[in-house]
């Protein structure tokens, strides 16, 4: 009589909506031990799925991490010494670069790889083709092919790509879908007596994203290094399309002059150039003015027809000089223009140290980078300047201490011949500043 093969054993860490689905799939191929830290988790339906303690789950031959990506690094740090070198750890997060890097660093002796099932509790069907992306670790390159064969025997279609390639692609294919779906939910789409095919598709997108938690949505954007580009493209495209229905009062028939708050190289200049492009004002002129007061004065004297001014930032709060100027001058807001801001730290090229003696910038820029500067440059004086680009110019021209640093847009390094120390030091990766366009009343 032929001996029976030993039954496969799996562990699932995390029993949320996807963890529950994945445990049910695994139960078709072996016994599943589930660990869930939440006390209110719904009990398994029985059969080949049962709850277990974490120490027992971590002894299983194959361990699937079905926890939020924001919890993976801490989980690995806490349990690295418990994991066996005979186990295989597979994360199932929808972003792959960070989990692979964390596993490489924290459990290098434990075989591991990344897995992204491109389905969920609302889209999985046992009788259809279900696609999964496998992202191998460079430490265990052969493991991906082995598991691709296993998943194929379970009737899954798999594709093996690098973690970075996965994240670059998923930032658009998944990120845009969920971003649009969440926007549609926030709009509370009304019932309609004219249900066009396109509107029905939009309702489907909103419904598809309705069961996702806010944490899942935030994690897939914040932990994907390529989502910033997608987010920026989405914002720019939205405003480019909105110009088709937005009417700007320019108060003159000839070429428009737009005034922005900031010197050459400032974020206001970049935002102004983008605003002119979005509004298809090819013959317009852009005038860089060092502060908000000069923008309002230029409006008063008629040397510009429209002013573009920053008014608030998610991290830095209200731009007080813009708000105060609105109260003092006879002008009105005609539109809003969100713009993605990426702060950088730079010093003079002959600076002898990577730790500046002081850091200078506009108060808004310093507030947007507050946590980063406190962590990496504790005790370094933060000095407020009138403008970010103006601070870069002053440093280049010797008007600031020789070994000082400035927080400014990246293009200032090229314009003023400075050395970049750090890129993207803002506390928020999606660091949006809201600009307003203003005209004379």
LINNORUR-V769790 format. One record per residue. RES is the residue in three letters. SS is DSSP state (a for helix, b for strand, c for the rest). Layout:
# LINNORUR-V769790
((RES:SS) (RES:SS))
This chain:
# LINNORUR-V769790
((UNK:c) (UNK:c) (UNK:c) (UNK:c) (UNK:c) (UNK:c) (UNK:c) (UNK:b) (UNK:b) (UNK:b) (UNK:b) (UNK:b) (UNK:b) (UNK:c) (UNK:c) (UNK:c) (UNK:a) (UNK:a) (UNK:a) (UNK:a) (UNK:a) (UNK:a) (UNK:a) (UNK:a) (UNK:a) (UNK:a) (UNK:c) (UNK:c) (UNK:c) (UNK:b) (UNK:b) (UNK:b) (UNK:b) (UNK:b) (UNK:b) (UNK:c) (UNK:c) (UNK:c) (UNK:c) (UNK:c) (UNK:c) (UNK:c) (UNK:c) (UNK:c) (UNK:c) (UNK:c) (UNK:c) (UNK:c) (UNK:b) (UNK:b) (UNK:b) (UNK:c) (UNK:c) (UNK:a) (UNK:a) (UNK:a) (UNK:a) (UNK:c) (UNK:c) (UNK:c) (UNK:c) (UNK:b) (UNK:b) (UNK:b) (UNK:b) (UNK:c) (UNK:c) (UNK:c) (UNK:a) (UNK:a) (UNK:a) (UNK:a) (UNK:a) (UNK:a) (UNK:a) (UNK:a) (UNK:a) (UNK:a) (UNK:a) (UNK:c) (UNK:c) (UNK:c) (UNK:c) (UNK:c) (UNK:c) (UNK:c) (UNK:c) (UNK:b) (UNK:b) (UNK:b) (UNK:b) (UNK:c) (UNK:c) (UNK:c) (UNK:c) (UNK:c) (UNK:a) (UNK:a) (UNK:a) (UNK:a) (UNK:a) (UNK:a) (UNK:a) (UNK:a) (UNK:a) (UNK:a) (UNK:c) (UNK:c) (UNK:c) (UNK:c) (UNK:b) (UNK:b) (UNK:b) (UNK:b) (UNK:b) (UNK:b) (UNK:b) (UNK:c) (UNK:c) (UNK:c) (UNK:c) (UNK:c) (UNK:c) (UNK:c) (UNK:c) (UNK:c) (UNK:c) (UNK:c) (UNK:c) (UNK:b) (UNK:b) (UNK:b) (UNK:b) (UNK:b) (UNK:b) (UNK:b) (UNK:c) (UNK:a) (UNK:a) (UNK:a) (UNK:c) (UNK:c) (UNK:a) (UNK:a) (UNK:a) (UNK:a) (UNK:a) (UNK:a) (UNK:a) (UNK:a) (UNK:a) (UNK:a) (UNK:a) (UNK:c) (UNK:c) (UNK:b) (UNK:b) (UNK:b) (UNK:b) (UNK:b) (UNK:c) (UNK:c) (UNK:a) (UNK:a) (UNK:a) (UNK:a) (UNK:a) (UNK:a) (UNK:a) (UNK:a) (UNK:a) (UNK:a) (UNK:a) (UNK:c) (UNK:a) (UNK:a) (UNK:a) (UNK:a) (UNK:a) (UNK:a) (UNK:a) (UNK:a) (UNK:a) (UNK:a) (UNK:a) (UNK:a) (UNK:a) (UNK:c) (UNK:c) (UNK:c) (UNK:c) (UNK:c) (UNK:c) (UNK:c) (UNK:c) (UNK:c) (UNK:a) (UNK:a) (UNK:a) (UNK:a) (UNK:a) (UNK:a) (UNK:a) (UNK:a) (UNK:a) (UNK:a) (UNK:a) (UNK:a) (UNK:a) (UNK:c) (UNK:c) (UNK:c) (UNK:c) (UNK:a) (UNK:a) (UNK:a) (UNK:a) (UNK:a) (UNK:a) (UNK:a) (UNK:a) (UNK:a) (UNK:c) (UNK:c) (UNK:c) (UNK:c) (UNK:a) (UNK:a) (UNK:a) (UNK:a) (UNK:a) (UNK:a) (UNK:a) (UNK:a) (UNK:a) (UNK:a) (UNK:a) (UNK:a) (UNK:a) (UNK:a) (UNK:a) (UNK:a) (UNK:c) (UNK:c) (UNK:c) (UNK:c) (UNK:c) (UNK:c) (UNK:c) (UNK:c) (UNK:c) (UNK:c) (UNK:c) (UNK:c) (UNK:c) (UNK:c) (UNK:b) (UNK:b) (UNK:b) (UNK:b) (UNK:b) (UNK:c) (UNK:c) (UNK:c) (UNK:c) (UNK:c) (UNK:a) (UNK:a) (UNK:a) (UNK:a) (UNK:a) (UNK:a) (UNK:a) (UNK:a) (UNK:a) (UNK:a) (UNK:a) (UNK:a) (UNK:c) (UNK:c) (UNK:c) (UNK:c) (UNK:c) (UNK:c) (UNK:b) (UNK:b) (UNK:b) (UNK:b) (UNK:b) (UNK:c) (UNK:c) (UNK:a) (UNK:a) (UNK:a) (UNK:a) (UNK:a) (UNK:a) (UNK:a) (UNK:a) (UNK:a) (UNK:a) (UNK:c) (UNK:c) (UNK:c) (UNK:c) (UNK:b) (UNK:b) (UNK:b) (UNK:b) (UNK:b) (UNK:b) (UNK:b) (UNK:b) (UNK:c) (UNK:c) (UNK:c) (UNK:b) (UNK:b) (UNK:c) (UNK:a) (UNK:a) (UNK:a) (UNK:a) (UNK:a) (UNK:a) (UNK:a) (UNK:a) (UNK:a) (UNK:c) (UNK:c) (UNK:b) (UNK:b) (UNK:b) (UNK:b) (UNK:b) (UNK:b) (UNK:b) (UNK:b) (UNK:b) (UNK:b) (UNK:c) (UNK:c) (UNK:c) (UNK:b) (UNK:b) (UNK:b) (UNK:b) (UNK:b) (UNK:c) (UNK:c) (UNK:c) (UNK:c) (UNK:c) (UNK:c) (UNK:c) (UNK:c) (UNK:c) (UNK:b) (UNK:b) (UNK:b) (UNK:b) (UNK:b) (UNK:a) (UNK:a) (UNK:a) (UNK:a) (UNK:a) (UNK:a) (UNK:c) (UNK:a) (UNK:a) (UNK:a) (UNK:a) (UNK:a) (UNK:a) (UNK:a) (UNK:c) (UNK:c) (UNK:c) (UNK:c) (UNK:b) (UNK:b) (UNK:b) (UNK:b) (UNK:b) (UNK:c) (UNK:c) (UNK:a) (UNK:a) (UNK:a) (UNK:a) (UNK:a) (UNK:a) (UNK:a) (UNK:a) (UNK:a) (UNK:c) (UNK:c) (UNK:c) (UNK:c) (UNK:c) (UNK:c) (UNK:c) (UNK:c) (UNK:b) (UNK:b) (UNK:b) (UNK:b) (UNK:c) (UNK:c) (UNK:a) (UNK:a) (UNK:a) (UNK:a) (UNK:a) (UNK:a) (UNK:c) (UNK:b) (UNK:b) (UNK:b) (UNK:b) (UNK:b) (UNK:b) (UNK:c) (UNK:c) (UNK:c) (UNK:c) (UNK:c) (UNK:c) (UNK:c) (UNK:c) (UNK:b) (UNK:b) (UNK:b) (UNK:b) (UNK:b) (UNK:b) (UNK:b) (UNK:b) (UNK:b) (UNK:c))
